[in-house]
Amino acid sequence: MADTDVTGSNPSGATLPPSPAASGVAVGTARVPFIRIKHLQPEPVTFRVYQAIAEANGGFEKLTQDLQNLQQFNFFPADNLIAWLNSILHLQAEINSRLLESLNSRELNNAAYYDRLCIEWERELEDPDDVLIEAEHRREELAVEPIHSEEIST
């Protein structure tokens, strides 16, 4: 009987890109483990996640509206309906807070990841002579500073 390795899907519903394979040992050192720096990897959040949150909020909104409608009939104790309404609104706020906190963490990670890619691309597009031009501008600024500081002190 063959041994098969079955892995489950990501519970968030997001599909992650494959992680790059890296050696566990540095070249030339059989006993010293290779130290890897973990770079940010994107953690995609599909529209289905946001859609599910919106649908859950729609359900809370429907339930809230239904409880408010029940208050109009005067069949049920108003205190109970108001208490249940407050409980439901509290639960909705708590759920949204926790869900959005998780999403915020992922989205900030994604922003940092893609920001790094954009910076790398901008560096590739830079003209090597720009460094010389910036250095010349800085020299001019430094030459003006002593004159300006003498004017301020007098």
DRENBADREN-978774 format. One record per residue (C-alpha): residue number from 1; x, y, z. Coordinates in nm, 3 decimals, padded with zeros to 5 digits. Each point is the difference from the previous one (the first is absolute). Last residue first. Example, Ala and Ser with C-alpha at 12.3 -4.5 7.8 and 13.67 -1.06 7.14 Angstrom:
% residues 2
@pos: 2&px: 01.367&py: -00.106&pz: 00.714
@pos: 1&px: -00.137&py: -00.344&pz: 00.066
% end
This chain:
% residues 154
@pos: 154&px: 02.432&py: 08.743&pz: 01.381
@pos: 153&px: -00.078&py: -00.371&pz: 00.069
@pos: 152&px: -00.255&py: -00.028&pz: -00.285
@pos: 151&px: 00.232&py: 00.149&pz: -00.263
@pos: 150&px: 00.282&py: -00.233&pz: 00.107
@pos: 149&px: -00.234&py: -00.301&pz: -00.036
@pos: 148&px: -00.086&py: 00.102&pz: -00.358
@pos: 147&px: 00.364&py: 00.030&pz: -00.104
@pos: 146&px: 00.082&py: -00.335&pz: 00.159
@pos: 145&px: -00.307&py: -00.162&pz: -00.168
@pos: 144&px: 00.063&py: 00.124&pz: -00.357
@pos: 143&px: 00.300&py: -00.228&pz: -00.063
@pos: 142&px: -00.191&py: -00.296&pz: 00.144
@pos: 141&px: -00.290&py: 00.060&pz: -00.238
@pos: 140&px: 00.238&py: 00.026&pz: -00.297
@pos: 139&px: 00.170&py: -00.324&pz: 00.101
@pos: 138&px: -00.345&py: -00.165&pz: 00.027
@pos: 137&px: -00.092&py: 00.114&pz: -00.351
@pos: 136&px: 00.328&py: -00.145&pz: -00.131
@pos: 135&px: -00.066&py: -00.330&pz: 00.177
@pos: 134&px: -00.351&py: -00.013&pz: -00.150
@pos: 133&px: 00.144&py: 00.051&pz: -00.349
@pos: 132&px: 00.260&py: -00.271&pz: 00.058
@pos: 131&px: -00.264&py: -00.245&pz: 00.125
@pos: 130&px: -00.218&py: 00.084&pz: -00.302
@pos: 129&px: 00.288&py: -00.110&pz: -00.225
@pos: 128&px: -00.087&py: -00.365&pz: 00.066
@pos: 127&px: -00.341&py: 00.064&pz: -00.162
@pos: 126&px: -00.271&py: -00.167&pz: 00.204
@pos: 125&px: -00.228&py: -00.252&pz: -00.174
@pos: 124&px: 00.137&py: -00.300&pz: 00.187
@pos: 123&px: -00.036&py: 00.188&pz: 00.328
@pos: 122&px: -00.363&py: 00.075&pz: -00.085
@pos: 121&px: -00.063&py: -00.372&pz: -00.053
@pos: 120&px: 00.155&py: -00.087&pz: 00.337
@pos: 119&px: -00.210&py: 00.270&pz: 00.166
@pos: 118&px: -00.313&py: -00.139&pz: -00.165
@pos: 117&px: 00.081&py: -00.353&pz: 00.120
@pos: 116&px: 00.056&py: 00.126&pz: 00.356
@pos: 115&px: -00.333&py: 00.184&pz: -00.011
@pos: 114&px: -00.160&py: -00.323&pz: -00.121
@pos: 113&px: 00.116&py: -00.185&pz: 00.311
@pos: 112&px: -00.075&py: 00.289&pz: 00.237
@pos: 111&px: -00.353&py: 00.035&pz: -00.138
@pos: 110&px: -00.054&py: -00.374&pz: 00.024
@pos: 109&px: 00.111&py: -00.005&pz: 00.364
@pos: 108&px: -00.229&py: 00.294&pz: 00.074
@pos: 107&px: -00.283&py: -00.189&pz: -00.173
@pos: 106&px: 00.061&py: -00.313&pz: 00.207
@pos: 105&px: 00.003&py: 00.189&pz: 00.331
@pos: 104&px: -00.305&py: 00.202&pz: -00.100
@pos: 103&px: -00.183&py: -00.319&pz: -00.093
@pos: 102&px: 00.053&py: -00.147&pz: 00.345
@pos: 101&px: -00.110&py: 00.322&pz: 00.170
@pos: 100&px: -00.295&py: 00.019&pz: -00.239
@pos: 99&px: -00.124&py: -00.340&pz: 00.115
@pos: 98&px: 00.044&py: 00.078&pz: 00.369
@pos: 97&px: -00.173&py: 00.339&pz: -00.020
@pos: 96&px: -00.277&py: -00.126&pz: -00.225
@pos: 95&px: -00.078&py: -00.286&pz: 00.239
@pos: 94&px: -00.001&py: 00.229&pz: 00.304
@pos: 93&px: -00.220&py: 00.259&pz: -00.171
@pos: 92&px: -00.247&py: -00.265&pz: -00.114
@pos: 91&px: -00.008&py: -00.156&pz: 00.347
@pos: 90&px: -00.069&py: 00.341&pz: 00.158
@pos: 89&px: -00.276&py: 00.067&pz: -00.254
@pos: 88&px: -00.154&py: -00.340&pz: 00.079
@pos: 87&px: 00.018&py: 00.056&pz: 00.375
@pos: 86&px: -00.149&py: 00.349&pz: -00.033
@pos: 85&px: -00.288&py: -00.137&pz: -00.207
@pos: 84&px: -00.054&py: -00.278&pz: 00.250
@pos: 83&px: -00.015&py: 00.252&pz: 00.285
@pos: 82&px: -00.235&py: 00.224&pz: -00.201
@pos: 81&px: -00.230&py: -00.292&pz: -00.080
@pos: 80&px: 00.000&py: -00.112&pz: 00.363
@pos: 79&px: -00.075&py: 00.349&pz: 00.132
@pos: 78&px: -00.279&py: 00.042&pz: -00.255
@pos: 77&px: -00.186&py: -00.301&pz: 00.138
@pos: 76&px: -00.168&py: -00.166&pz: -00.296
@pos: 75&px: -00.347&py: 00.044&pz: -00.147
@pos: 74&px: 00.034&py: 00.380&pz: -00.038
@pos: 73&px: -00.008&py: -00.041&pz: -00.378
@pos: 72&px: 00.248&py: 00.281&pz: -00.082
@pos: 71&px: 00.283&py: -00.161&pz: 00.196
@pos: 70&px: -00.005&py: -00.295&pz: -00.244
@pos: 69&px: 00.108&py: 00.236&pz: -00.280
@pos: 68&px: 00.309&py: 00.101&pz: 00.197
@pos: 67&px: 00.084&py: -00.367&pz: 00.050
@pos: 66&px: -00.040&py: -00.060&pz: -00.374
@pos: 65&px: 00.220&py: 00.298&pz: -00.088
@pos: 64&px: 00.278&py: -00.126&pz: 00.228
@pos: 63&px: -00.027&py: -00.349&pz: -00.148
@pos: 62&px: 00.023&py: 00.140&pz: -00.353
@pos: 61&px: 00.299&py: 00.217&pz: 00.093
@pos: 60&px: 00.173&py: -00.296&pz: 00.162
@pos: 59&px: -00.057&py: -00.203&pz: -00.314
@pos: 58&px: 00.133&py: 00.282&pz: -00.217
@pos: 57&px: 00.303&py: 00.013&pz: 00.227
@pos: 56&px: 00.059&py: -00.369&pz: -00.068
@pos: 55&px: -00.041&py: 00.068&pz: -00.372
@pos: 54&px: 00.256&py: 00.281&pz: 00.014
@pos: 53&px: 00.246&py: -00.222&pz: 00.188
@pos: 52&px: -00.052&py: -00.276&pz: -00.257
@pos: 51&px: 00.058&py: 00.248&pz: -00.285
@pos: 50&px: 00.320&py: 00.124&pz: 00.162
@pos: 49&px: 00.131&py: -00.356&pz: 00.018
@pos: 48&px: -00.132&py: -00.081&pz: -00.347
@pos: 47&px: 00.196&py: 00.297&pz: -00.139
@pos: 46&px: 00.314&py: -00.201&pz: 00.060
@pos: 45&px: 00.259&py: 00.088&pz: 00.262
@pos: 44&px: 00.349&py: -00.078&pz: -00.119
@pos: 43&px: 00.275&py: -00.052&pz: 00.257
@pos: 42&px: 00.305&py: 00.132&pz: -00.179
@pos: 41&px: 00.339&py: -00.117&pz: 00.126
@pos: 40&px: 00.220&py: 00.216&pz: 00.216
@pos: 39&px: 00.358&py: -00.109&pz: 00.012
@pos: 38&px: 00.115&py: -00.252&pz: 00.257
@pos: 37&px: 00.373&py: 00.033&pz: 00.038
@pos: 36&px: 00.160&py: -00.340&pz: -00.008
@pos: 35&px: 00.289&py: -00.100&pz: 00.222
@pos: 34&px: 00.174&py: -00.309&pz: -00.139
@pos: 33&px: 00.070&py: -00.256&pz: 00.269
@pos: 32&px: 00.365&py: -00.047&pz: 00.106
@pos: 31&px: 00.105&py: -00.365&pz: -00.006
@pos: 30&px: 00.068&py: -00.067&pz: -00.370
@pos: 29&px: 00.146&py: 00.341&pz: -00.072
@pos: 28&px: 00.129&py: 00.038&pz: -00.355
@pos: 27&px: -00.327&py: 00.118&pz: -00.148
@pos: 26&px: -00.246&py: 00.100&pz: 00.269
@pos: 25&px: -00.240&py: -00.267&pz: 00.122
@pos: 24&px: -00.380&py: 00.000&pz: -00.008
@pos: 23&px: -00.017&py: 00.070&pz: -00.372
@pos: 22&px: -00.285&py: 00.215&pz: -00.118
@pos: 21&px: -00.319&py: -00.078&pz: -00.189
@pos: 20&px: -00.201&py: 00.304&pz: -00.098
@pos: 19&px: -00.348&py: 00.000&pz: 00.148
@pos: 18&px: -00.279&py: -00.079&pz: -00.243
@pos: 17&px: -00.253&py: 00.279&pz: -00.043
@pos: 16&px: -00.287&py: 00.002&pz: 00.250
@pos: 15&px: -00.360&py: -00.064&pz: -00.084
@pos: 14&px: -00.242&py: 00.162&pz: 00.235
@pos: 13&px: -00.304&py: -00.184&pz: 00.130
@pos: 12&px: 00.088&py: 00.104&pz: 00.353
@pos: 11&px: 00.020&py: -00.363&pz: 00.115
@pos: 10&px: 00.283&py: -00.077&pz: -00.247
@pos: 9&px: -00.076&py: -00.332&pz: -00.159
@pos: 8&px: 00.090&py: -00.326&pz: 00.161
@pos: 7&px: 00.306&py: -00.203&pz: -00.084
@pos: 6&px: -00.003&py: -00.360&pz: -00.110
@pos: 5&px: 00.323&py: -00.195&pz: 00.022
@pos: 4&px: -00.029&py: -00.343&pz: -00.150
@pos: 3&px: 00.162&py: -00.316&pz: 00.134
@pos: 2&px: -00.039&py: -00.276&pz: -00.253
@pos: 1&px: -00.145&py: -00.333&pz: 00.104
% end
